[in-house]
Amino acid sequence: MLPKIIVALYPILVFIALVFIFKFFRIRPLTHRRLKIPDVYTVFLVIGLQMFGHHLSSISILPYYFLIISGLALVILMLDLLYYHTFRTRTFFKLWWRITFIITFVIYCAFAIFLLIN
């Protein structure tokens, strides 16, 4: 029962802590408003995926996750080159990292729902 509660509350608690840290230490003005909460939140979700992936199964989810993220980077790179005929590193990494956040959040939610159902 306790692991299910931790899985459900981990993203919420981390998000609240990050909002407090960003407000208290004024991190956004220090980075000229470039660093946002989802940029840092992604790292904590990956850590949560690793912790709760081991709880659900005996294998690690990280190799599969990195395979998905690497494939995403290749697809974005090809779309950049074929559609825009140019490559800008900054916009590529910004788009890739934001889509990585969405994918990580969806995978984490799927794990949480799977754990709550079982």
C-alpha positions in Angstrom: 0.0 0.0 0.0 2.8 2.4 0.9 4.6 2.1 -2.6 1.3 2.9 -4.3 0.9 6.1 -2.2 4.5 7.1 -2.9 4.1 6.5 -6.6 1.0 8.7 -6.7 2.5 11.5 -4.5 6.1 11.6 -5.8 5.4 13.8 -8.9 3.1 16.1 -7.0 5.6 16.6 -4.1 8.5 17.1 -6.5 6.6 19.7 -8.5 5.6 21.6 -5.3 9.2 21.5 -4.1 10.5 22.8 -7.5 8.0 25.6 -7.5 9.1 26.6 -4.0 12.8 26.4 -4.9 12.3 28.4 -8.1 10.4 31.1 -6.2 12.6 31.2 -3.1 15.9 31.2 -4.9 14.7 33.3 -7.9 16.2 30.9 -10.4 14.3 32.1 -13.4 15.7 35.6 -13.3 19.2 34.2 -12.9 18.8 32.2 -16.1 17.2 35.2 -18.0 13.9 33.3 -18.0 15.2 30.4 -20.0 15.1 27.7 -17.4 11.6 26.5 -16.6 10.2 24.0 -14.1 9.6 21.2 -16.6 13.2 21.4 -17.7 14.3 20.3 -14.2 11.2 18.2 -13.5 12.1 15.8 -16.3 15.3 14.7 -14.4 13.2 13.9 -11.3 10.7 12.0 -13.3 13.4 9.8 -14.9 14.7 9.1 -11.4 11.2 8.2 -10.4 10.9 5.9 -13.4 14.0 4.1 -12.4 12.9 3.6 -8.8 9.4 2.5 -9.6 10.4 0.5 -12.6 12.5 -1.7 -10.3 9.5 -2.0 -8.0 7.2 -3.2 -10.9 9.7 -5.6 -12.6 13.1 -7.1 -12.2 14.5 -5.3 -15.3 15.4 -1.6 -15.7 13.2 0.6 -17.8 16.0 3.1 -18.5 17.5 1.4 -21.7 14.1 1.4 -23.3 13.4 4.9 -22.2 16.8 6.1 -23.7 16.0 4.2 -26.9 12.7 6.1 -27.2 14.3 9.4 -26.5 17.2 8.8 -28.9 14.7 7.8 -31.6 12.8 11.0 -30.9 16.0 13.1 -31.3 16.6 11.4 -34.7 13.1 12.1 -35.9 13.3 15.8 -34.8 16.6 16.1 -36.5 15.3 14.7 -39.8 12.2 16.9 -39.7 14.4 20.0 -39.0 16.7 19.2 -41.9 13.9 18.1 -44.4 11.4 20.8 -43.5 13.5 23.9 -42.6 16.7 22.9 -44.5 18.7 24.2 -41.6 19.7 23.1 -38.2 19.8 25.3 -35.1 21.3 23.5 -32.1 19.5 25.6 -29.5 16.0 25.2 -30.9 16.6 21.5 -31.5 17.6 20.8 -27.9 14.8 23.0 -26.5 12.2 21.2 -28.6 13.7 17.8 -27.8 13.9 18.4 -24.1 10.3 19.7 -23.9 9.0 16.7 -25.9 11.1 14.4 -23.6 9.3 15.9 -20.6 5.9 15.1 -22.2 7.0 11.5 -23.0 8.5 11.0 -19.5 5.4 12.3 -17.8 3.1 10.0 -19.9 5.3 7.0 -19.2 5.4 7.8 -15.5 1.6 8.2 -15.4 1.2 4.9 -17.2 3.4 3.2 -14.6 1.4 4.8 -11.7 -1.9 3.7 -13.2 -0.5 0.2 -13.7 0.7 0.0 -10.2 -2.6 1.4 -8.8 -4.6 -1.2 -10.8 -2.5 -4.1 -9.6 
